[in-house]
Amino acid sequence: MSKVIIIGGGIIGLFSAYYLHKSGWEVEIIDQGDLSDNCSYGNAGMITPSHFVPLAAPGMVEQGIRWMFNSKSPFYVKPAFNTELFGWGLKFLKSATKKHVDKSAGALTDISMLSKTLFMEFEKDTDIDFGLVDKGILMLFKTQRMVEEEQHLAEQATMLGLDAQYLSPDECRKLQPGVEMDILGAVHYHCDAHLYPNKLMVGLIKYLDNAEGVRIYRNTEITKITPNDGKIISVSSANKEFTGDAFVIAGGAWSPGIARLADLKVPLMPGKGYSFMVKQDTSKLMTIPSILCEARVAVTPMNGSIRYGGTMEVGKINDKVNMNRVKGIVESVPKYLPNFKPEVPQQKDIWFGFRPVSPDGLPYIGLSGKYKNLAIATGHAMIGLSLAPATGKLINEVLNGTQPTMNMEVFSPGRFQ
Ligand SMILES: Cc1cc2nc3c(=O)[nH]c(=O)nc-3n(C[C@H](O)[C@H](O)[C@H](O)COP(=O)(O)OP(=O)(O)OC[C@H]3O[C@@H](n4cnc5c(N)ncnc54)[C@H](O)[C@@H]3O)c2cc1C
């Protein structure tokens, strides 16, 4: 039996492990933490084929610059004399074009739809209950500019084969009678779904912990990668060397540092986001998640509560909570949902995580190029939960040398080498 070593036990590493184990590999997952928290826990839980436009898109640069002068804004790049950030910014600028969006939209739609199908299959095959609900998500908007933008996106989505329906405010209110809405309109992406990420992570870790041929090493940071003759032969922590036939880098926002150990460049920046939970009031029951478009805030019902999440602070990894940005999330909610008035949470109740944000808004999925037995699976930014099953399946296919289920060219890890 061949052995694969996976660096990183976030949702991407775990789904890679799931599919590799299913196809007969012996699997070792190594994580620097204890797997009780990473970016894959506190996210908004949305499965989003609707997100077919990559983050690097026309208008994002101008919008980003405007937001940088507002301490409560949903997007912020911390200016720093840092060559990594500078290189990332230049690549982002180059990628934010219509041509790039047109080239990426089909592939993002294909991988998201594949992933959604795999989530359904995974739930059936494993019997893990992770609160999967297939009711779509609502894009809510308040300004005329956003009406036009979202209408145009919904038309594009329909052309890509996605099920998107434009709704008037009244049509939208009828879907959830207890939820007041102060909006100009909405788009209901029936193709989307949502789940409770914490339950998914715990369930998947338990499944893998109990699976024969899978071993998880916790609190084990990989600090060395040893290549020989065009292949990786081992990876090491301070105390242990792990040998294998194949290796996967799935280290989320830490992936550039891990890749550097093998002399590889995987440009991405950590994009910090926050979330917090508030118990659902059943007299105003919300069953469909919403994205508050202008505010870029996600509101998701899960596990009897509502999770509010948002902001993207691009900068170094740190554990500082920026209360102004959390207040930005809190204050935006009643503007769209007047009978939802979350209070500013205490710092201890605020979760934060680091999205692995590639400069062109596309994930890196595939073989590293330089080493024939090293795969990269990272850079999923805002859609890592959504794309995790498909990423795992594709990584399994490339390591087995079988024909991938879909064309993965735009996701090539070597595209910035
Ligand atoms: C506020 C917020 C809301 C979000 N909402 C959504 C959503 O609704 N839908 C969606 O699809 N996505 C969403 N996301 C994005 C999603 O959460 C991420 O894309 C995804 O979790 C990334 O998973 P990952 O496995 O790549 O990284 P992680 O979950 O961060 O896992 C990486 C792991 O690698 C380990 N590691 C790092 N370095 C080493 C090393 N040297 N040795 C060993 N281990 C190492 C880390 O300890 C970590 O456990 C959201 C993110 C945020 C912040």
The ligand as an SDF file (V2000), in Angstrom:
LIG
                    3D

 53 58  0  0  0  0  0  0  0  0999 V2000
  -15.0930   34.8100    8.5590 C   0  0  0  0  0  0  0  0  0  0  0  0
  -14.9110   33.7240    7.5210 C   0  0  0  0  0  0  0  0  0  0  0  0
  -16.0320   33.2270    6.8470 C   0  0  0  0  0  0  0  0  0  0  0  0
  -15.8700   32.2460    5.8770 C   0  0  0  0  0  0  0  0  0  0  0  0
  -16.9850   31.7270    5.2690 N   0  0  0  0  0  0  0  0  0  0  0  0
  -16.8630   30.7480    4.3380 C   0  0  0  0  0  0  0  0  0  0  0  0
  -18.0090   30.1630    3.7380 C   0  0  0  0  0  0  0  0  0  0  0  0
  -19.1440   30.5080    4.0600 O   0  0  0  0  0  0  0  0  0  0  0  0
  -17.8230   29.2140    2.7780 N   0  0  0  0  0  0  0  0  0  0  0  0
  -16.5780   28.8100    2.3950 C   0  0  0  0  0  0  0  0  0  0  0  0
  -16.4750   27.9690    1.5050 O   0  0  0  0  0  0  0  0  0  0  0  0
  -15.4600   29.3050    2.9880 N   0  0  0  0  0  0  0  0  0  0  0  0
  -15.5680   30.2620    3.9360 C   0  0  0  0  0  0  0  0  0  0  0  0
  -14.4600   30.7880    4.5310 N   0  0  0  0  0  0  0  0  0  0  0  0
  -13.1280   30.3440    4.0710 C   0  0  0  0  0  0  0  0  0  0  0  0
  -12.7550   28.9710    4.6350 C   0  0  0  0  0  0  0  0  0  0  0  0
  -12.9670   28.9500    6.0100 O   0  0  0  0  0  0  0  0  0  0  0  0
  -11.2920   28.6580    4.2980 C   0  0  0  0  0  0  0  0  0  0  0  0
  -11.0650   28.8320    2.9110 O   0  0  0  0  0  0  0  0  0  0  0  0
  -10.9000   27.2390    4.6780 C   0  0  0  0  0  0  0  0  0  0  0  0
  -11.2510   26.9590    5.9930 O   0  0  0  0  0  0  0  0  0  0  0  0
   -9.4090   26.9960    4.4600 C   0  0  0  0  0  0  0  0  0  0  0  0
   -9.1440   25.6710    4.8330 O   0  0  0  0  0  0  0  0  0  0  0  0
   -7.6740   25.1170    4.8480 P   0  0  0  0  0  0  0  0  0  0  0  0
   -7.7530   23.6820    5.1630 O   0  0  0  0  0  0  0  0  0  0  0  0
   -6.9920   25.5220    3.5800 O   0  0  0  0  0  0  0  0  0  0  0  0
   -6.9310   25.9460    6.0020 O   0  0  0  0  0  0  0  0  0  0  0  0
   -7.0270   25.8190    7.5930 P   0  0  0  0  0  0  0  0  0  0  0  0
   -8.3880   25.4470    8.0230 O   0  0  0  0  0  0  0  0  0  0  0  0
   -6.4520   27.0660    8.1530 O   0  0  0  0  0  0  0  0  0  0  0  0
   -6.0760   24.6000    7.9160 O   0  0  0  0  0  0  0  0  0  0  0  0
   -4.6790   24.6720    7.7210 C   0  0  0  0  0  0  0  0  0  0  0  0
   -4.0200   23.7870    8.7670 C   0  0  0  0  0  0  0  0  0  0  0  0
   -2.6200   23.6670    8.4670 O   0  0  0  0  0  0  0  0  0  0  0  0
   -1.9380   23.5850    9.6940 C   0  0  0  0  0  0  0  0  0  0  0  0
   -0.5140   23.9320    9.4770 N   0  0  0  0  0  0  0  0  0  0  0  0
   -0.0220   25.1100    9.0550 C   0  0  0  0  0  0  0  0  0  0  0  0
    1.3210   25.0660    8.9840 N   0  0  0  0  0  0  0  0  0  0  0  0
    1.7020   23.8170    9.3800 C   0  0  0  0  0  0  0  0  0  0  0  0
    2.9620   23.1750    9.5320 C   0  0  0  0  0  0  0  0  0  0  0  0
    4.1240   23.7830    9.2350 N   0  0  0  0  0  0  0  0  0  0  0  0
    2.9680   21.8830    9.9790 N   0  0  0  0  0  0  0  0  0  0  0  0
    1.8100   21.2380   10.2670 C   0  0  0  0  0  0  0  0  0  0  0  0
    0.5970   21.8350   10.1580 N   0  0  0  0  0  0  0  0  0  0  0  0
    0.5280   23.0980    9.6990 C   0  0  0  0  0  0  0  0  0  0  0  0
   -2.6750   24.5870   10.5850 C   0  0  0  0  0  0  0  0  0  0  0  0
   -2.4610   24.3230   11.9660 O   0  0  0  0  0  0  0  0  0  0  0  0
   -4.1270   24.3650   10.1790 C   0  0  0  0  0  0  0  0  0  0  0  0
   -4.7780   23.4460   11.0320 O   0  0  0  0  0  0  0  0  0  0  0  0
  -14.5680   31.7630    5.5270 C   0  0  0  0  0  0  0  0  0  0  0  0
  -13.4520   32.2390    6.2270 C   0  0  0  0  0  0  0  0  0  0  0  0
  -13.6140   33.2130    7.2220 C   0  0  0  0  0  0  0  0  0  0  0  0
  -12.4100   33.7010    7.9650 C   0  0  0  0  0  0  0  0  0  0  0  0
  1  2  1  0
  2  3  1  0
  2 52  2  0
  3  4  2  0
  4  5  1  0
  4 50  1  0
  5  6  2  0
  6  7  1  0
  6 13  1  0
  7  8  2  0
  7  9  1  0
  9 10  1  0
 10 11  2  0
 10 12  1  0
 12 13  2  0
 13 14  1  0
 14 15  1  0
 14 50  1  0
 15 16  1  0
 16 17  1  0
 16 18  1  0
 18 19  1  0
 18 20  1  0
 20 21  1  0
 20 22  1  0
 22 23  1  0
 23 24  1  0
 24 25  2  0
 24 26  1  0
 24 27  1  0
 27 28  1  0
 28 29  2  0
 28 30  1  0
 28 31  1  0
 31 32  1  0
 32 33  1  0
 33 34  1  0
 33 48  1  0
 34 35  1  0
 35 36  1  0
 35 46  1  0
 36 37  1  0
 36 45  1  0
 37 38  2  0
 38 39  1  0
 39 40  1  0
 39 45  2  0
 40 41  1  0
 40 42  2  0
 42 43  1  0
 43 44  2  0
 44 45  1  0
 46 47  1  0
 46 48  1  0
 48 49  1  0
 50 51  2  0
 51 52  1  0
 52 53  1  0
M  END
$$$$
